[in-house]
Amino acid sequence: MPQADETTAQPAETPDEAQSTDYTTPLPRRFLATASGPVDRITDYGDETTERVRADISIEYSIETLEEFATFWSFRDYRSWKRVALEALLEEQEPDAVTYAIDEDDLKEWDVTIDGRVEAFAGLVETMADYTGRDPSYRDAIPHRIAARINGLTDGRQTTDDVLTEFADELHRAELWGPGAHLTLLNVKHAHHEDIEQLAASLARSLSDDGGEA
């Protein structure tokens, strides 16, 4: 078990991991996870010798399936969202003999963002709407709220714009997610002739703050 002041990358658990299957649903357009910051890189040479080296690393990871999206979507409300997202990303980067360790001070220096274009969010919802005809057991690998949205789309209780708005509204408030969710919400509201002045001003402030920190 990791020490209290240090986290070692472990596989991220999906909300319904115990019921998960190997089935995956490809998305038409990817989401992109990016992260950068300091780590201790620990290499096990297999002869009871390990090497611990300080390093700065950068990560780019494509989220290309509905199931992967659901995993990162589920991190949005975590108090420790940065930690769990980073552990999930580091797990994808590690060769067999290498692990990465990050203490609490290091974690503060990490930038971790998940983002996607408006078209990626639209493609996500289109994929969910086309889920009809699949074995319902495949939905066990997806968090309940997303499965409920699939059901709402496929039985006609919700439109694609309804579900798109729900995702964008959730994720534009989450620190883990980039401006793509905000832009998606603007796009949907504008298409429905809703007032977007306040939302646009909020996005402008957010982008200005990010630019000031760079």
Buried (B, 14 or more C-beta within 10 A) or exposed (E): EEEEEEBBBBEBEBBBEEEBEEBEBEBEBBBBBBBBBBBBBBBEEEEEEEEEEEEEBEBEBEBBBBBBBBBBBBBBEEEEBBBBBBBBBBBEBEEEEBBBBBBEEBBEEBEBBBBBBBEBBBBBBBBBBEBEEEEEEBBBBBBEEBBBBBBBBBEEEBEBBBBBBBBBBBBBEBEBBBBBBBBBBBBBBEEEEEEBEEBBEBBEEBEEEEEEEE
